[in-house]
């Protein structure tokens, strides 16, 4: 409650200086008989009433000014009190003018703070500000997208569980120097970051109790601001740089290993052509044909290595386009019809009439389908069918359960036990099949079940590795079923558009353990049945 305004001492002194001499004069006049006692008493009462009116007038004007000043804290343009004397009107106008100046300055400060906030939010690198207790007090938009909106007002350890980074932050908060740490976030896609931790100090004013409860007190003693120790954590994504370095190292290692044999063969044939076969046209034709095959194999190998390197470089960046799977498969099958006809192989595409599109990169998904159908054509027996079946599948069957169902693009809800719709593309051949001991390693680089046969067919050993990394980027899955002597089925699962509107969900959500490719036993993951199932017998493993 606001205390009452007391009259100032000079005003009280002036009133007393008027009343005391007047009372003395009246008393002397009554005593001397010059004035009747009743008249003296009336004069004294009139003087006292005048003094009280003066005090009440002051009190009313002071209360009006106090109320006016109090209303300034609640509204921008309060009206001055009615009936205010001219002198007080000037005071009220001055107070109002000071209030408007304060409002303009506060608005200028607020706009500057908003501009600073916008600049911080626009920074491409995640930025976190932590107090002395390691609580996150500020996070820009990039940091909130990386760790989630709940990162603010929580301990850093609840969002970033990297011991090296937490230790660096604690060291800086204890007064240590700036630190630079490099670490890796494994999910949802492995990304490398360089963390810079720097000390930061700011002055924090002590709160004024008189401003908190609204009371007006005497001028408080000055309160010196306190120094708050804080830390700024900035993350720089160095995934592309690290993958580029690894890409160069892998390219040199793989190229030197895989090119050694064809280069040795070429050198041997060249020496033969320059020596014993110099005058043998038949041997020259035979050797030149072999040399052409070896050179073509090296060209395919280099092209596949370059393609794989480019895919790995962008693997951490989810695609944002929409792809019609059936349309792309029709184009792939049309392009491979001639190759299939050479071995009297029939390509069959089975797909429902209505199917949601998938989130993906059109060129990369075309490469996936082309690799799988081309492999099926190579390894199936002549005069058989290669069947490509497209369907709507339940993502829970292959461990994809984290993305919420939207219901917009998926019409047949009865198919979805786990609530996550995926489009499955199954490529089934009638070849010799693959023993189950080889299945977990099929997506490794240069891994071949039959190396001689693969090289003879022009394979580089990189096709399924390319498929794996493209599916990593698309948050998809790959399962493999095979039976020796019967055939194999490679099935790709891609999130439907309605279910994958957020291609990069927050860390720890939407991808199980965060691994796009993992080995899942057929017995523990009930996969959707293929329309042309393999005969009963040995079943394979799924590579997810």
C-alpha positions in Angstrom: 0.0 0.0 0.0 1.3 3.4 -0.9 2.1 5.6 2.1 0.4 9.0 2.5 2.3 12.1 1.4 3.2 14.2 4.4 3.3 18.1 4.2 6.9 19.4 3.9 8.5 21.0 6.9 8.8 24.5 5.3 5.0 24.6 4.8 4.3 23.6 8.4 6.9 26.2 9.7 5.2 28.9 7.7 1.7 28.1 9.0 3.1 28.0 12.6 4.8 31.4 12.0 1.4 32.8 11.0 -0.7 31.1 13.7 1.5 31.6 16.8 2.0 35.4 16.5 -1.7 35.8 15.7 -2.7 33.8 18.8 -0.4 35.9 20.9 -1.8 39.2 19.6 -5.4 38.0 20.1 -4.6 36.9 23.6 -3.0 40.3 24.4 -5.9 42.2 22.9 -8.4 40.2 25.0 -6.3 40.7 28.1 -6.1 44.5 27.5 -9.8 44.7 26.9 -9.3 45.9 23.4 -11.1 42.9 21.9 -14.0 40.9 23.0 -13.2 37.3 23.9 -15.8 35.8 21.5 -14.4 37.8 18.6 -10.9 36.7 19.4 -12.0 33.1 19.6 -13.8 33.4 16.2 -10.7 35.0 14.7 -8.5 32.2 16.0 -10.9 29.6 14.7 -11.0 31.2 11.3 -7.2 31.3 11.2 -7.0 27.6 12.1 -9.6 26.7 9.5 -7.5 28.6 6.9 -4.4 26.7 7.9 -6.3 23.3 7.6 -7.6 24.3 4.2 -4.1 25.1 3.0 -2.8 21.7 4.3 -5.8 19.8 2.7 -5.3 21.6 -0.6 -1.6 20.6 -0.6 -2.5 17.1 0.4 -5.1 16.7 -2.4 -2.7 18.1 -5.0 0.1 15.9 -3.8 -2.1 12.8 -3.9 -3.3 13.7 -7.4 0.2 13.9 -8.6 1.1 10.7 -6.9 -1.8 8.9 -8.5 -0.9 10.4 -11.9 2.7 9.2 -11.6 1.5 5.8 -10.5 -0.9 5.5 -13.5 2.1 6.2 -15.8 3.4 2.8 -14.9 0.2 1.2 -16.1 -0.7 3.2 -19.2 1.2 5.1 -21.8 -0.9 8.4 -21.9 -2.8 8.9 -18.7 -4.8 12.2 -18.4 -3.7 14.8 -15.9 -5.9 15.2 -12.8 -9.0 17.4 -13.4 -8.9 20.8 -11.6 -5.2 20.8 -11.3 -3.7 24.3 -10.6 -1.5 25.7 -13.4 1.7 25.2 -11.5 0.8 21.5 -10.9 -0.3 21.1 -14.6 3.2 22.2 -15.6 4.6 19.6 -13.2 2.2 16.9 -14.6 3.2 17.8 -18.2 6.9 17.5 -17.2 6.3 14.1 -15.6 4.4 12.9 -18.7 7.1 14.2 -21.0 9.8 12.3 -19.0 7.7 9.2 -19.1 7.4 9.4 -22.9 11.1 9.9 -23.2 11.6 6.8 -21.1 9.2 4.8 -23.2 11.0 5.8 -26.4 14.3 4.8 -24.9 12.9 1.5 -23.7 11.4 0.9 -27.1 14.7 1.6 -28.7 16.5 -0.8 -26.4 13.8 -3.4 -27.0 14.2 -3.0 -30.8 18.0 -3.4 -30.4 17.5 -6.5 -28.3 15.1 -7.9 -30.9 17.7 -7.2 -33.7 20.4 -8.9 -31.6 18.2 -11.9 -31.1 17.4 -12.1 -34.8 21.1 -11.9 -35.7 21.9 -14.7 -33.2 19.0 -16.8 -34.5 20.3 -16.3 -38.1 23.7 -17.7 -37.3 24.2 -20.9 -39.3 26.1 -22.5 -36.4 24.4 -23.7 -33.2 25.1 -21.4 -30.3 24.4 -22.1 -26.6 24.9 -19.8 -23.6 25.2 -21.4 -20.2 25.3 -20.0 -16.7 27.6 -20.9 -13.9 25.4 -24.0 -13.1 25.7 -25.2 -16.7 22.1 -24.4 -17.3 21.4 -23.4 -20.9 19.9 -19.8 -20.8 20.0 -19.0 -24.5 20.0 -21.1 -27.6 19.7 -19.9 -31.2 17.3 -21.4 -33.7 20.0 -23.7 -35.2 20.8 -25.1 -31.8 17.0 -25.6 -31.0 16.6 -27.5 -34.3 19.6 -29.7 -33.4 18.8 -30.5 -29.8 15.0 -29.6 -29.6 13.1 -26.7 -28.1 13.5 -28.1 -24.6 17.2 -27.4 -24.5 16.7 -24.0 -22.8 16.5 -23.9 -19.0 17.9 -27.4 -18.7 21.4 -28.7 -17.9 23.5 -29.1 -21.0 24.1 -32.8 -20.1 20.4 -33.5 -20.8 20.8 -32.6 -24.4 24.4 -33.2 -25.2 25.9 -36.4 -23.6 29.5 -36.0 -24.8 31.8 -36.2 -21.8 34.7 -34.3 -23.5 32.4 -31.3 -24.3 30.8 -31.3 -20.8 34.3 -31.4 -19.2 35.4 -28.5 -21.4 32.4 -26.4 -20.5 32.9 -27.2 -16.7 36.6 -26.2 -17.1 35.7 -22.8 -18.7 33.0 -22.1 -16.1 35.6 -22.7 -13.4 37.8 -20.0 -14.9 39.8 -22.0 -17.5 40.8 -20.8 -20.9 38.9 -21.4 -24.1 38.7 -25.0 -25.4 38.2 -26.6 -28.8 36.8 -30.1 -28.9 35.9 -32.3 -31.8 33.2 -34.9 -31.3 30.6 -37.0 -33.2 26.8 -37.2 -32.9 25.9 -40.7 -34.0 22.1 -40.2 -34.5 20.0 -39.6 -36.5 22.9 -39.6 -39.0 26.5 -39.5 -37.9 27.8 -36.0 -38.0 31.1 -34.5 -36.8 31.2 -31.2 -35.0 34.0 -28.9 -33.7 32.9 -27.4 -30.4 34.4 -24.0 -29.3 33.9 -23.2 -25.6 34.7 -19.6 -24.6 34.3 -17.8 -21.2 31.8 -15.0 -21.0 31.1 -12.5 -18.2 28.2 -10.0 -17.9 27.1 -7.6 -15.2 23.8 -8.5 -13.5 22.1 -5.8 -11.4 20.8 -6.6 -8.0 17.0 -6.4 -7.8 15.5 -3.4 -6.1 12.8 -4.5 -3.5 11.0 -1.2 -3.8 10.4 -1.9 -7.5 9.3 -5.4 -6.9 6.4 -4.7 -4.5 5.4 -1.3 -5.8 6.1 0.6 -2.6 7.7 4.0 -2.7 10.5 4.4 -0.2 13.3 6.8 0.4 16.1 6.8 -2.1 17.7 3.4 -1.8 21.5 3.0 -1.4 23.2 2.2 -4.7 23.5 -1.5 -5.4 26.6 -2.4 -7.3 26.0 -5.0 -10.1 27.4 -8.5 -9.7 29.6 -10.3 -12.3 28.0 -13.5 -13.6 30.4 -16.1 -15.1 29.0 -17.9 -18.1 30.2 -19.9 -21.1 29.4 -19.8 -24.8 29.3 -23.1 -26.7 29.5 -22.8 -30.5 29.2 -25.9 -32.8 30.7 -26.0 -36.3 29.6 -28.8 -38.6 32.8 -30.4 -40.0 31.1 -33.5 -41.4 31.7 -32.6 -45.0 35.4 -31.8 -44.3 36.0 -35.0 -42.4 34.1 -37.1 -45.0 36.0 -35.4 -47.7 39.3 -36.4 -46.0 38.0 -40.0 -45.5 36.8 -40.1 -49.1 40.2 -39.2 -50.4 41.8 -41.8 -48.2 39.3 -44.5 -49.1 39.5 -43.7 -52.8 43.3 -44.0 -52.8 43.2 -47.2 -50.8 40.3 -48.8 -52.8 41.6 -47.7 -56.2 45.1 -48.9 -55.5 43.8 -52.2 -54.4 41.2 -52.8 -57.1 43.2 -51.4 -60.0 46.3 -53.3 -59.3 45.1 -56.5 -61.0 43.7 -55.0 -64.2 46.8 -52.7 -64.5 49.1 -55.7 -64.1 47.1 -57.5 -66.8 47.3 -54.6 -69.2 51.1 -54.3 -68.7 51.5 -58.0 -69.3 49.5 -57.9 -72.5 51.3 -54.8 -73.7 54.7 -56.5 -73.2 53.3 -59.6 -75.0 52.1 -57.5 -77.9 55.4 -55.8 -78.2 57.3 -59.1 -77.9 56.2 -62.6 -78.8 52.8 -61.6 -80.3 54.3 -58.7 -82.4 53.6 -60.6 -85.7 50.6 -62.7 -84.6 47.3 -61.0 -85.7 45.1 -63.6 -84.1 46.8 -63.2 -80.7 46.7 -59.4 -81.1 42.9 -59.5 -81.6 42.4 -61.8 -78.6 44.7 -59.7 -76.3 43.2 -56.4 -77.4 39.7 -57.6 -76.6 40.9 -58.7 -73.1 42.7 -55.3 -72.7 39.4 -53.5 -73.7 37.5 -55.5 -71.1 40.1 -54.7 -68.4 40.1 -51.0 -69.3 36.3 -50.9 -69.3 36.3 -52.5 -65.8 38.7 -49.9 -64.5 36.4 -47.2 -65.9 33.4 -48.6 -64.2 35.3 -49.0 -61.0 36.5 -45.4 -61.0 33.0 -44.1 -61.8 31.4 -46.2 -59.0 34.0 -45.0 -56.5 33.4 -41.4 -57.5 29.6 -41.9 -57.3 30.0 -43.6 -53.8 32.2 -40.7 -52.6 29.7 -38.1 -53.7 26.9 -40.0 -52.0 28.8 -40.3 -48.7 29.7 -36.6 -48.8 25.9 -35.6 -48.7 24.7 -38.6 -46.6 24.0 -36.4 -43.5 21.7 -34.1 -45.5 18.2 -35.6 -45.9 16.6 -35.0 -49.3 13.5 -32.8 -49.5 12.0 -33.7 -52.9 9.0 -36.0 -53.7 9.4 -39.0 -55.9 6.8 -41.1 -57.6 8.3 -44.6 -57.1 6.2 -46.4 -59.7 7.0 -43.8 -62.4 10.8 -44.1 -61.7 10.6 -47.9 -61.8 8.8 -47.8 -65.2 11.7 -45.7 -66.5 14.3 -48.0 -65.1 12.6 -51.2 -66.5 12.2 -49.5 -69.9 16.0 -48.7 -69.9 17.0 -52.3 -68.9 14.5 -54.2 -71.2 17.2 -54.6 -73.9 19.7 -56.0 -71.5 17.1 -58.4 -70.1 16.1 -59.5 -73.6 19.6 -60.6 -74.4 19.2 -63.3 -71.7 15.5 -64.0 -72.4 14.5 -62.5 -69.1 11.1 -61.0 -68.5 10.8 -57.9 -66.3 7.5 -57.7 -64.5 6.3 -54.6 -62.5 3.4 -55.1 -60.0 2.1 -52.0 -58.3 -1.2 -50.8 -56.8 -3.1 -48.0 -58.5 -2.9 -45.5 -55.7 0.4 -45.2 -53.8 1.8 -42.2 -51.9 5.0 -40.6 -53.1 8.2 -40.8 -51.0 10.5 -38.1 -49.8 13.7 -38.5 -51.8 16.2 -37.5 -54.4 14.9 -38.7 -57.8 18.4 -39.3 -59.3 19.6 -41.3 -56.3 16.5 -43.4 -56.0 16.7 -44.2 -59.7 20.3 -45.3 -59.1 19.1 -47.6 -56.3 16.4 -49.2 -58.5 18.7 -49.5 -61.5 21.4 -51.3 -59.4 18.9 -53.8 -57.9 17.2 -54.6 -61.2 20.5 -54.8 -63.0 21.9 -57.2 -60.4 18.8 -59.3 -60.7 19.2 -59.5 -64.5 22.8 -60.5 -64.1 22.3 -63.3 -61.5 19.0 -64.7 -62.4 18.8 -67.8 -64.7 18.0 -67.4 -68.3 14.4 -67.6 -69.5 13.0 -66.6 -66.1 11.2 -63.6 -64.6 12.5 -60.7 -62.6 9.6 -59.4 -60.6 9.5 -55.9 -59.2 6.7 -55.5 -56.6 5.7 -52.1 -55.1 3.4 -52.0 -52.1 2.5 -50.0 -49.0 4.2 -51.6 -46.0 4.3 -51.2 -42.2 7.6 -49.5 -41.1 7.4 -51.3 -37.7 8.3 -54.5 -39.4 11.7 -53.2 -40.2 12.3 -51.2 -37.1 11.1 -47.8 -38.5 8.6 -46.7 -35.8 9.5 -43.2 -34.7 7.9 -40.9 -37.2 4.3 -40.0 -36.3 1.5 -41.0 -38.7 -0.1 -38.1 -40.4 -3.0 -39.8 -42.1 -3.1 -37.4 -45.0 -1.5 -39.5 -47.7 -2.2 -43.0 -46.5 -5.8 -44.3 -47.0 -5.6 -47.9 -46.0 -4.9 -47.6 -42.2 -5.6 -51.3 -41.6 -2.2 -52.2 -43.2 -0.2 -50.2 -40.6 0.3 -51.9 -37.3 3.0 -49.5 -36.1 1.5 -46.4 -37.5 4.4 -45.6 -39.9 3.7 -46.0 -43.6 6.5 -46.9 -45.9 6.6 -47.7 -49.6 8.3 -51.1 -50.3 10.0 -52.0 -53.6 10.9 -55.7 -53.8 13.1 -57.0 -56.6 13.0 -60.8 -56.9 15.1 -63.0 -59.1 15.2 -66.7 -59.9 19.0 -67.2 -59.6 21.3 -69.5 -57.7 20.6 -67.7 -54.4 23.1 -66.6 -51.7 24.1 -68.6 -48.6 23.0 -67.0 -45.4 26.6 -66.6 -44.2 27.2 -64.0 -46.9 24.1 -61.9 -46.4 25.3 -59.7 -43.6 28.3 -58.6 -45.7 26.7 -58.0 -49.0 26.7 -54.2 -48.6 30.4 -54.0 -47.8 32.6 -52.4 -50.4 34.1 -54.9 -52.9 32.6 -57.9 -51.1 31.7 -60.6 -53.6 30.1 -64.0 -53.0 31.8 -65.3 -56.2 34.6 -62.8 -57.1 35.5 -64.5 -60.4 31.8 -64.6 -61.6 31.2 -61.0 -60.5 34.3 -59.7 -62.4 33.3 -61.8 -65.4 29.9 -60.1 -65.4 31.4 -56.7 -65.2 30.6 -56.1 -61.5 32.7 -53.7 -59.4 31.6 -54.9 -56.0 30.2 -51.4 -55.1 26.6 -51.6 -56.3 25.0 -52.6 -52.9 27.4 -50.3 -51.0 26.0 -47.4 -53.1 22.4 -48.6 -52.4 23.2 -48.8 -48.6 24.5 -45.2 -48.5 21.7 -43.8 -50.5 19.2 -45.4 -48.2 21.1 -44.0 -45.2 20.5 -40.5 -46.6 16.8 -41.3 -47.3 16.3 -42.9 -43.8 15.2 -46.0 -45.6 15.7 -49.7 -45.0 17.0 -52.7 -47.1 16.1 -56.3 -46.4 17.5 -59.3 -48.2 16.0 -62.8 -48.4 17.6 -65.6 -50.3 17.5 -69.4 -50.7 20.3 -71.3 -52.3 19.1 -72.8 -55.6 15.8 -70.8 -55.6 16.6 -67.1 -55.8 16.9 -63.9 -53.9 14.7 -60.9 -53.0 16.0 -57.4 -52.3 13.4 -55.1 -50.7 13.8 -51.4 -50.2 11.6 -49.5 -47.7 11.2 -45.7 -48.1 9.1 -43.5 -45.8 5.9 -42.2 -47.5 5.4 -38.5 -47.8 2.6 -38.3 -45.3 4.8 -40.1 -42.7 8.1 -38.4 -43.4 7.2 -34.8 -43.6 10.1 -34.2 -41.1 13.0 -36.0 -42.8 15.4 -35.2 -39.9 13.5 -35.7 -36.6 15.1 -34.7 -33.3 18.0 -36.7 -32.1 17.0 -39.9 -30.4 13.5 -39.9 -32.0 12.2 -41.8 -34.9 14.9 -44.2 -35.9 15.2 -46.8 -33.2 18.9 -47.0 -32.4 19.8 -44.5 -35.1 21.3 -47.1 -37.4 19.8 -47.2 -40.9 21.5 -50.5 -41.7 21.5 -53.3 -39.2 21.2 -57.1 -39.3 17.7 -58.3 -38.3 16.8 -62.0 -38.1 13.9 -63.1 -40.2 12.4 -64.8 -37.1 12.2 -61.6 -35.1 11.0 -59.1 -37.7 7.8 -60.2 -39.5 8.3 -58.7 -42.9 5.4 -58.1 -45.2 4.9 -61.2 -47.5 6.1 -61.0 -51.1 3.3 -61.6 -53.6 5.4 -64.5 -55.1 7.1 -66.0 -52.0 10.0 -68.2 -52.2 9.4 -71.9 -51.6 9.7 -73.0 -48.0 13.3 -73.6 -46.9 16.3 -71.6 -45.8 15.4 -68.0 -45.4 17.9 -65.1 -45.3 18.7 -62.3 -43.0 17.4 -58.8 -43.5 19.9 -56.0 -43.8 18.1 -52.9 -42.5 
